[in-house]
Amino acid sequence: MNGKKALSEKRRCARVASLFKTLSHPQRLYLLCRLCDGESTVQDLQTACGAPQPVISQHLMRMRLEGLIAARRVGNSMHYRIADPQIPALIRSMEKIFSA
């Protein structure tokens, strides 16, 4: 294996490890599952999760910084959606594997 290919594989592994670290938190995984169904506000996600708004916002900020989700402001509320097109496919695959 040449040096460029090895470096590329290491970067890809680091990206996947970071994604799995994010998915390893049950609340973040649940938020992503909800967002796979479509755009949601913080208030909608808070109601669905039953967690305090600051906790939800912290999880959402982390996932935004990682490029997994995106946000847009509508009036006084923030609307979140999946930004990485691979996330819904990954979530659906995990649902198939673990719901059997």
N, C-alpha and C positions, 0 to 999 in steps of 0.2 A: 504494500500500500504506500502510495507516495505521500509526501508531507501535506500537500494541499487537500487531498481527500481525507486524510486523518483529521486535519483541522476542521474540515467541514463536518465530519461525523461527530466530532467532539462538541461543536457548536450546536448541532441538531440535538444531541443527547442532553446538553445543558438546557435547551429550550423545552424539551419534553419533560425533563425532571422538574423544571420550574412550573410547568403546567400541572403536572401531577401533584406538586406540593400545594398549589392553589386548590385543586380538586379534592385534596385530602381533608379539607375542613368541611364538615357536613353542611354548615349553613351556606358556605359559598357554592357548594355543589347544588344545593337546593335552589339558590338564587339563579344559577345558570339554567337549571331545569325549567324554572318558571319563565325565564327570558327566552328559552327556546320556543315557547308558545306564543311569543310576540312581545312587543314593547310594553313596559310597565313603569308606573311611577314609583317613587320611593315609598309613598303611602300604601300603594297596592302591595308592594313587596313586604313592607312591614306587617301589614295585616295578614298576609299569607304565612309569614315566618313566625309571627308572634314575638318578635324580638324588638328591643328598643330602637328607635330611629337612628341614634348615633352608631350603634353596632352595625346596622344594615349599611349605613353610609360608609363606614370604614371598610367593610367588605367590598362594596361597590367601587370605592376609590382604588383599592388595591387591584381589582380586576380591570379597571380603566387604565391604570398605569402599565399593566401587563399587556394591554391591547386586546383583551378578550371581549370587553364590552365598550360601548360608546354611549354618550349622553347628549341630550339636547334640552334646552330650557324652553318651556311653554308657560308663559306667565310666571307664576311663582313656583311652579313645580318642575322637577327634573324628570325626564323620561329616558329610561335606559333600554338598550337593545343589544343583541349579540353583534359584535363587530368582526370577530374571527369566524369566517364561514366553515371552518373545520369543527367548531365547537358543537353545533347541533348534530352533526354526524357522529361525533365521539360520544355525546350524551345518549343518542339513540342506540348506539352499539353497546354501551354499558348497560342500558335498560334491558336490551335483549339478553345479554349474558347473565345479569344478576337477578332478573325477575323470573327466570325459569325455575 
